[in-house]
Amino acid sequence: MNTRTLLAAASLLLLLTGCTPPPDDKPGGGGTQTAESAETDPGTRWRPRAGTDWQWQLSGKLDTSVDVPVYDIDGFDHGEETVDALHADGRKVICYLSTGAWEDWRPDAGDFPEAVRGKGNGWEGESWLDIRRTDVLEPLMAARLDMCRDKGFDAVEPDNMDGYKNTTGFPLTAADQLRYNRLIARLAHERGMSVGLKNDLDQIPALVDDFDFAVNEQCAQYGECEELTPFTEADKAVFHVEYELPTSRFCPESRRLKLSSLLKKYELGAWRRAC
């Protein structure tokens, strides 16, 4: 190819590139936000933006009629068909898993040696896990995340991610928790899914870059919502729930902080009241 032809080709390429509009990654205006507008980097893993509306349902018959772009549902209880149906309605779907506690009713419960099961975490049938034992827990959690990926989930909500702040039966440290939480984030990302940091407020400054969004319970009740601002300042969603406060007590602050806030009942059924 001669020089003149090369120059012409280069000019044509620049012209085409200049005519390509930039992606619309600004928050949507009025009306219901779509899952696509919550996505900040098309072509890679999903990243929900600050203020994205959502539904969290972990018990009862799943109600798919809530007009929101994101559903967070139990990864074991729902199959590929449910995820596909939600996707067909334009929703993104988060896979709820307990990664820091053992649950005696799960189908893989027998795979967890007694040595890694500690004290109860306050919920019937659940015990804290010894997160220092990554030699045991990593393959078990990898298998669970494989399940989420294979069912088509877009993201993971790993629960019980702050054992070091609780009485677990193990001498867990903050360093142990950071190491384990980053392991879970890496495993999710390797499978193409985004991942949320559940509670663990004290470690948000260290972990905000490792996680794609946050999930929080009762930050308003305990006066802790400001601690979640590293996520919203990075335009990452904070999916937040209160159980005991009326919406008038937390929604004004939630809107100011760009939290995605709901009032729910403790059983986390279909009922919700959004800010």
C-alpha positions in Angstrom: 0.0 0.0 0.0 1.5 3.4 -1.0 1.8 6.4 1.3 -1.1 8.3 -0.2 -3.4 5.3 0.3 -2.2 4.9 3.9 -2.9 8.6 4.6 -6.4 8.3 3.1 -7.2 5.2 5.2 -5.9 6.9 8.3 -8.0 10.0 7.6 -11.1 7.9 7.1 -10.5 6.0 10.4 -10.2 9.3 12.3 -13.3 10.6 10.7 -15.3 7.5 11.7 -13.9 7.6 15.2 -14.8 11.2 15.6 -18.4 10.5 14.5 -18.9 7.8 17.1 -21.0 9.2 20.0 -19.7 8.6 23.5 -21.6 6.1 25.7 -24.4 7.6 27.7 -23.2 6.9 31.2 -25.0 9.7 32.9 -27.7 8.9 35.5 -31.2 8.7 33.9 -33.7 11.5 34.4 -37.3 11.0 35.4 -39.2 7.7 35.1 -38.1 4.1 35.9 -34.4 3.5 35.6 -33.5 0.6 33.3 -30.9 -2.0 34.0 -28.9 -0.8 31.0 -28.7 2.7 32.4 -27.3 1.3 35.6 -24.5 -0.2 33.7 -21.3 1.9 33.6 -19.0 -0.2 31.4 -20.9 -2.1 28.6 -19.1 -5.2 27.4 -17.6 -6.0 30.8 -19.1 -7.1 34.1 -22.2 -5.2 35.3 -21.6 -2.2 37.7 -24.7 -0.8 39.2 -24.6 3.0 39.7 -25.4 5.0 42.8 -29.2 5.4 43.2 -30.2 2.3 41.2 -33.5 1.0 42.4 -33.8 -2.6 43.5 -35.9 -5.4 45.1 -34.5 -7.8 47.7 -36.5 -10.9 48.3 -35.1 -14.0 50.1 -38.3 -15.7 51.3 -41.7 -16.6 50.0 -42.9 -17.0 46.4 -40.9 -14.6 44.2 -42.9 -11.6 43.1 -41.4 -10.6 39.7 -43.9 -7.7 39.2 -41.9 -5.0 41.1 -40.9 -2.5 38.5 -37.2 -2.1 39.3 -34.0 -2.8 37.3 -32.3 -5.0 39.9 -33.5 -8.1 41.8 -31.5 -9.7 44.7 -32.6 -13.3 45.3 -31.4 -16.5 46.9 -28.9 -18.3 44.7 -29.8 -21.8 45.9 -33.5 -21.3 45.8 -33.8 -20.1 42.2 -32.8 -21.7 39.0 -31.7 -20.6 35.6 -35.3 -20.3 34.4 -36.0 -17.6 37.0 -32.9 -15.7 36.2 -33.7 -15.9 32.5 -37.3 -14.6 33.1 -36.0 -11.6 35.0 -33.4 -10.9 32.3 -36.2 -11.1 29.7 -38.0 -8.3 31.7 -34.8 -6.2 31.5 -33.6 -6.8 35.1 -30.2 -7.6 36.4 -30.1 -10.3 39.0 -27.9 -10.6 42.1 -27.2 -14.0 43.6 -27.5 -14.0 47.4 -25.0 -16.4 49.2 -23.7 -16.8 52.7 -19.9 -16.8 52.4 -19.0 -16.2 56.0 -21.5 -18.5 57.8 -22.5 -22.2 57.5 -26.2 -22.9 56.9 -27.3 -26.4 57.9 -30.1 -26.6 55.3 -28.0 -25.9 52.2 -27.4 -28.9 49.8 -23.6 -28.6 50.3 -23.7 -28.2 54.1 -22.1 -31.6 54.6 -19.0 -30.5 52.6 -18.0 -28.1 55.5 -15.9 -29.8 58.1 -16.9 -29.3 61.7 -13.4 -27.7 62.3 -14.4 -24.6 60.3 -17.8 -24.1 61.9 -17.9 -21.8 64.9 -20.5 -20.2 67.1 -24.0 -19.4 66.0 -24.5 -16.0 64.3 -27.9 -15.4 65.8 -30.0 -17.1 63.1 -31.3 -20.6 63.5 -29.2 -23.2 61.8 -26.3 -20.8 61.0 -22.7 -20.8 62.4 -19.8 -18.5 61.7 -17.0 -19.9 59.5 -13.3 -19.8 60.2 -12.4 -17.6 57.3 -8.7 -18.1 58.0 -9.1 -21.6 56.5 -9.0 -20.6 52.9 -7.5 -24.0 52.0 -10.9 -25.4 52.9 -13.3 -22.6 52.1 -11.9 -21.4 48.8 -12.9 -24.5 46.8 -16.3 -24.6 48.5 -17.0 -20.9 47.7 -15.7 -21.3 44.2 -18.2 -24.1 43.6 -21.0 -21.8 45.0 -20.0 -19.0 42.7 -19.8 -21.4 39.8 -23.5 -22.2 40.5 -24.4 -18.5 40.4 -22.5 -18.0 37.1 -24.0 -21.1 35.5 -27.5 -20.0 36.4 -26.8 -16.7 34.7 -26.6 -14.3 37.6 -25.0 -10.9 37.0 -23.7 -10.4 40.5 -23.2 -11.8 43.9 -24.2 -10.6 47.4 -21.9 -12.5 49.8 -23.3 -12.4 53.3 -21.8 -12.5 56.7 -18.6 -10.7 55.6 -17.8 -9.1 59.0 -17.1 -12.1 61.3 -14.1 -10.5 62.8 -16.4 -8.0 64.5 -18.5 -10.7 66.0 -18.1 -13.6 68.5 -17.4 -16.4 66.1 -15.4 -18.9 68.2 -12.3 -18.1 66.2 -9.6 -15.4 66.9 -10.3 -13.6 63.6 -8.6 -10.3 62.9 -9.3 -7.4 60.6 -6.4 -8.6 58.3 -8.1 -12.0 58.1 -11.3 -10.4 57.1 -9.7 -8.2 54.4 -7.9 -11.2 53.0 -11.1 -13.3 52.8 -13.3 -10.6 51.5 -10.8 -9.9 48.7 -10.7 -13.6 47.9 -14.5 -13.7 47.5 -14.4 -10.6 45.3 -11.6 -12.1 43.1 -13.5 -15.4 42.7 -16.7 -13.5 41.6 -14.8 -11.3 39.2 -13.0 -14.3 37.7 -16.4 -15.7 36.8 -17.5 -12.4 35.1 -19.8 -11.4 37.9 -19.8 -8.2 39.9 -19.8 -8.4 43.7 -21.1 -6.4 46.6 -19.6 -5.7 50.0 -22.1 -6.6 52.7 -22.0 -4.4 55.8 -18.4 -4.4 57.1 -18.4 -0.6 57.3 -15.1 -0.2 59.0 -13.2 -1.8 56.1 -15.0 0.2 53.3 -12.0 2.5 52.7 -9.7 -0.5 52.2 -12.2 -2.5 50.1 -14.2 0.0 48.0 -11.9 -0.6 45.0 -12.3 -4.4 45.3 -16.1 -4.3 45.2 -18.6 -3.1 42.6 -21.4 -2.1 45.0 -22.4 -2.3 48.6 -25.3 -3.9 50.5 -26.1 -2.5 53.9 -28.6 -3.2 56.7 -29.7 -0.6 59.2 -27.1 2.1 58.7 -29.7 4.8 59.4 -30.8 3.1 62.6 -27.3 3.1 63.9 -26.2 6.5 62.4 -23.6 4.9 60.1 -24.8 5.8 56.6 -22.1 8.5 56.0 -19.6 5.7 56.2 -20.9 4.3 52.9 -20.1 7.5 50.9 -16.8 6.0 49.4 -19.1 3.8 47.3 -21.5 6.5 46.2 -18.7 9.0 45.5 -17.3 6.3 43.2 -20.8 6.1 41.6 -21.3 2.6 42.9 -24.7 1.6 44.2 -25.4 1.2 47.9 -28.3 -1.2 48.2 -29.7 -0.3 51.7 -32.4 -1.7 53.9 -34.0 -0.6 57.1 -36.3 -2.8 59.2 -37.5 -0.8 62.2 -37.5 2.9 61.1 -40.3 4.6 59.2 -39.3 5.9 55.8 -39.7 9.4 57.1 -36.8 8.8 59.4 -34.3 7.7 56.8 -35.4 8.5 53.2 -34.4 12.2 53.3 -30.8 11.3 54.2 -30.8 8.4 51.8 -31.7 10.7 48.9 -29.0 13.1 50.0 -26.4 10.3 50.1 -27.7 8.6 46.9 -28.5 5.4 48.6 -30.9 2.8 47.1 -33.0 2.5 50.2 -35.9 0.2 51.1 -38.0 -0.5 54.2 -38.4 -4.2 54.5 -39.6 -6.8 57.0 -37.0 -9.0 58.7 -38.2 -12.1 56.8 -37.3 -10.3 53.5 -40.4 -11.4 51.6 -41.9 -9.5 48.7 -43.2 -6.5 50.7 -41.1 -3.4 50.3 -41.5 0.4 50.6 -38.9 2.4 48.6 -37.7 5.9 49.3 
